[in-house]
Structures are given as structure tokens and as C-alpha cells.
Amino acid sequence: MPCDTVQTSSIEFKAENTPLLVQALGSLGSYKATYRGGRLVSAALDGIRIFFEDGRIIVPRGSEGLIDRIKQAYSRQIVIAAAKRFGFQLKRTGENRFLALRRR
């Protein structure tokens, strides 16, 4: 294999809400994003280049753990946004655990 070849891993990731995805990336630390036509196409997080294309997330092989972190952060942002939208207050009870309380 040529020395300039980068092996990648990809997984299906249909992030329908770009603003929530950007918030999720921000919650993981400092990042730099690239947009094309209003769509997020790539980001650099922890020095790792991430690509978003055709409903997939692509990272260099060996960085698959970052995909899990992004998916979890995105899920957290969805839960927070849905709670706000439907009038619930969230109380964090643990890592990726929330208690939803109805506001009065």
C-alpha cells in the first residue's frame, strides 16, 4: 500500500439537524468545521479530520471511538432540544442519563 494512503472507517450517521450536530461537536471540545452549500461536510476534532457525506460519518481507521462520542453527543443534543420544545426540564442523573420533569 502506498505510504500516502489513509485507511478510513465509515458508519451510517444520518444527522438531520445540522445545528444540533454542530452543538454536539462543540460539546466535545474545540473543533473547526467546513461547510459547503450550508451543509457540514467536515470537521477537525482532537486533531482528527472527520467527513460527513451521503448519510455517513468517515474517520481515519483507528479513530472509530470518536464516531461513538459524536453519536452520543448528538443524541444528547436531540434529547435536550426535544425536552425544551415540549416543556420538560431535564435533570442529568449520570453519563447519558436524564430525568425529564414536566414544567408547570
Sequence and secondary structure as in RCSB ss.txt:
>XXXX:A:sequence
MPCDTVQTSSIEFKAENTPLLVQALGSLGSYKATYRGGRLVSAALDGIRIFFEDGRIIVPRGSEGLIDRIKQAYS
RQIVIAAAKRFGFQLKRTGENRFLALRRR
>XXXX:A:secstr
  TT   EEEEE     HHHHHHHHHHTS EEEEEETTEEEEEEETTEEEEEETTEEEEETT HHHHHHHHHHHH
HHHHHHHHHHTTEEEEEEETTEEEEEE  
